[in-house]
Amino acid sequence: MSPFAHLLHDLRMRHGIRQRDLAEQMGYETSYFSALEVGIKGPPPAEFVERLIAALNLSEAGQEEVRRTVVASQRKLQIEHDTPQDVFWMLAELRERVSQLHPVQVRMIREILELPENLAKNRTEPIRRIKRRRYEGEGANM
């Protein structure tokens, strides 16, 4: 199920509204709403998103979550024409195997993609060496 399908269902449950009632309130057919909610239809157009936000009176954070989830639910990937060949081959392999990826593999790929941000966030101060004090008699030949 797409992130948007999951969020749409979750929002409806949190607001305690039936699918038919929300669809009617927004001016859409229940069948379209249902297809979105189970993930048969791809992410909705901007007009639907704006009507959903208005119908549920979502906060700024809620609005951002909906918009971010719509983007994350896109099923097609546009690749720039000057993308290196290695990226095309990597994406071709991923496309072939995506349905068989283990959840651990998915998590690992996501962690690799987040690596630059995590490294920037977790920059540590250089290690400071503490000078050892010399005690009396230390260093003298015994």
C-alpha positions in Angstrom: 0.0 0.0 0.0 1.3 3.4 -0.9 2.2 6.0 1.9 -0.7 8.2 0.7 -3.2 5.3 0.7 -2.2 4.5 4.3 -2.3 8.1 5.4 -5.7 8.7 3.8 -7.2 5.8 5.7 -5.4 6.9 8.9 -6.7 10.5 8.6 -10.2 9.3 8.0 -10.1 7.0 11.1 -8.6 9.8 13.3 -11.4 12.2 12.2 -14.0 9.5 12.7 -15.6 10.0 9.3 -16.9 7.3 7.0 -15.4 7.0 3.5 -18.7 7.8 1.8 -19.3 10.9 3.9 -15.8 12.3 3.3 -16.0 11.6 -0.4 -19.3 13.3 -0.7 -18.1 16.3 1.4 -15.2 16.7 -1.0 -17.2 16.2 -4.1 -15.8 12.8 -5.2 -17.3 9.4 -6.0 -17.0 6.9 -3.2 -15.5 4.4 -5.6 -12.6 6.9 -6.5 -12.0 7.5 -2.8 -12.0 3.8 -2.1 -9.5 3.2 -4.9 -7.2 5.8 -3.5 -7.4 4.4 0.0 -6.6 0.8 -1.0 -3.8 2.0 -3.3 -5.3 1.0 -6.6 -5.1 4.5 -7.9 -1.9 6.5 -7.8 -1.5 9.6 -5.7 -4.3 12.2 -6.3 -4.1 15.5 -8.1 -3.4 18.7 -6.2 -7.1 19.6 -6.3 -8.0 16.5 -4.3 -5.2 17.3 -1.8 -6.5 20.8 -1.3 -10.1 19.6 -0.8 -8.9 17.0 1.7 -7.0 19.5 3.7 -10.0 21.8 3.7 -12.5 19.1 4.5 -10.4 17.8 7.5 -9.3 21.3 8.5 -5.7 20.0 8.8 -3.0 21.9 10.7 0.1 23.2 9.0 1.9 20.0 10.1 -0.9 17.9 8.8 -0.9 19.7 5.5 2.8 19.2 5.1 2.5 15.5 5.9 -0.2 15.0 3.2 1.8 16.8 0.6 5.0 15.0 1.5 3.1 11.7 1.4 1.7 12.4 -2.1 5.2 12.9 -3.4 6.5 9.8 -1.7 3.6 7.8 -3.3 4.6 8.6 -6.9 5.0 5.4 -8.9 7.2 6.7 -11.7 10.7 8.0 -11.5 12.0 10.7 -13.8 15.7 10.5 -14.5 17.6 13.5 -16.0 19.2 12.9 -19.4 22.7 13.5 -18.2 22.5 10.9 -15.3 25.6 8.6 -15.3 25.1 5.1 -16.8 25.9 3.5 -13.5 22.7 5.1 -12.0 20.6 3.7 -14.9 22.0 0.2 -14.4 21.5 0.4 -10.6 17.9 1.6 -11.1 17.2 -1.2 -13.6 18.5 -3.8 -11.1 16.4 -2.2 -8.4 13.3 -2.2 -10.6 13.8 -5.9 -11.3 14.2 -6.8 -7.6 12.1 -4.3 -5.7 9.2 -6.6 -5.1 11.5 -9.2 -3.6 13.5 -7.0 -1.3 13.6 -8.0 2.3 12.6 -5.3 4.8 16.2 -5.3 6.1 17.5 -4.5 2.6 15.0 -1.7 2.3 16.1 -0.3 5.6 19.8 -0.6 4.6 19.2 1.2 1.3 17.3 4.0 3.1 20.1 4.3 5.7 22.7 4.6 2.9 20.7 7.4 1.2 20.5 9.2 4.5 24.2 8.8 5.2 25.4 12.3 4.1 22.8 14.0 6.3 23.6 11.8 9.3 27.3 12.4 8.9 26.7 16.2 8.8 24.5 16.1 11.8 26.8 13.9 13.9 30.0 15.7 13.3 32.0 15.4 16.4 34.5 17.6 17.9 38.1 16.5 17.4 39.4 14.3 20.1 41.4 16.4 22.6 44.3 14.7 24.2 44.8 15.3 27.9 48.4 15.8 28.8 49.6 13.4 31.5 51.0 15.0 34.6 54.3 13.8 35.7 54.5 12.7 39.3 57.6 12.9 41.4 59.9 10.1 40.6 58.2 9.3 37.4 60.5 9.1 34.5 63.6 8.9 36.7 65.8 5.8 36.4 65.3 3.6 39.3 
